[in-house]
Amino acid sequence: RDGPRLPVEWDELAQTWVVPSVMAGVNAPIVRKSNALMGYKWGEQCSYTEVSAAGGRFTALGTVAAMGVGGLAVAFPPSRWALLRWALPKPGQGPDQKSRNTGFFHCSIHAVGEAEPNDA
C-alpha cells in the first residue's frame, strides 16, 4: 500500500515485523513516476511501499529508535561534526576489495496484483 505506515508493523504478506526503509522516501516517488512515464503500465491505482524486515517486535522498536536517534544526530551541527570526526569512516576508508567481492545481503520482494486476462 502507498502512503505512511506505522513505525513498527506486522506485515501479513511477509509474515514478519517491519520498519520503514531509509530509502523509501527516495524510491517510492521514482517507482510512481516510472509507472506514469510508461503510460501507467501497472495501472493508475498502482501503489508502492518499501520496508525493512526486523527479527521481532522488540528488534523493530529498537531499530526505529536507532533511526530516530541517528536522524537527530545528523540534523544538529555539533553532533554531526562529532560523528564525522570520530565515528563515521573518512572518504576512502570503506571496505577492502575482498570484503566488497564477498559481501552480500538478502532481499525479498513481495508483490500483489491482479492478473490481466492474457497474462501467463
N, C-alpha and C positions, 0 to 999 in steps of 0.2 A: 504494500500500500504506500501511496505517496504521503508526504507531509510529516509533521512532527510525531515522534514516538516518545514513549515514556523513557526515562533514563535507563531503567532496567526492566526488561520484559521477558516473559516466557514465549518463545516462538514455537507455535504448534507445528508449522511446516518443518522446521529444522530440528524440532524436539530438543531444544537447548535454551539456556538463558542467553540473552543477547544484550549488547550495549551499543550505543551509537558508534558508527565508524568515524574516525577522524577525517576520512576522505569523502564522506557522503555529501558534504556541502559543496564540494567541487564536482564530484562525479555525477550526481543526480541531475543538475541542470544540463550537463553535456549529453546525457542519455536522452533527456526530453527534447533538447534542441536537435539532436541527430535524428530522432524519430520525426520531428516536424520537417526537417530538411529533406528527408526521404519520402515526403508525401504521406506521412502517418502510416508507414508500412506496418506498424504494430497497432494501429488504431488510435483514434483521438483520445480514447479513455485509458491509454497505456499509462501505467504508474511504475515507479521505480523506488526501491528502498534498499539501503545498504547498511548492514550491521556487522558487528564482530561478535563471534561466539565467546561465551565465558564458561568456565568449568562448572560453575554453580552460582546460586543466588548471591552468596557472600563474596565470591570472586568477582562477580559482576558489580556489586556495590563498591568493592574496593577499587575496581578499575575505573568506575565513574568518578569516585572521589579523587583518584590519582590524576585523572584527566582534568578535573576542575582545579586542583592544586597546580598542576603543570601549566594550565592555561593562565591562571592568575600570576604565576611566577614569570612567564614571558611577557605579560601585559605591563608590568611595572618595571621601569628602567633600572632601579637598583638591583632587584632580584635577577633581571635579565642579564645585567652586567656580571653578577656573581656566577650565574650559570655559564656564561660564555668564558669567563676567566678560569673557573675551577672544575666545572662538571662536564661540559659538552666537549666533544672532540674538536680539534682545530682542523682547518682545511688540510686535506692530505693524510689525516690520521684515521681514516676509515679502515675497514677490514683488509687484510692482505689478500693477495691473489688466490691463495689456496682456499681461504675462507669463502671468497666470492664464488669460486668454482664448485665448492662442495656444499654451499649453503642451500637452504630450501625453505619453503613454507607450504602450508596446506590451505587449499581454497575449496570451498563447497559452494556451488551455485544452485539455488532453488528457484524454479520459475513456475508460475501458474498462468494458464491462459486457456483460451477457447480455440479449439481446432477449427480451421476452415474446412469446408466440405471436400476440397481437393487436396488437402494436406495428408501426407502418408504418416 
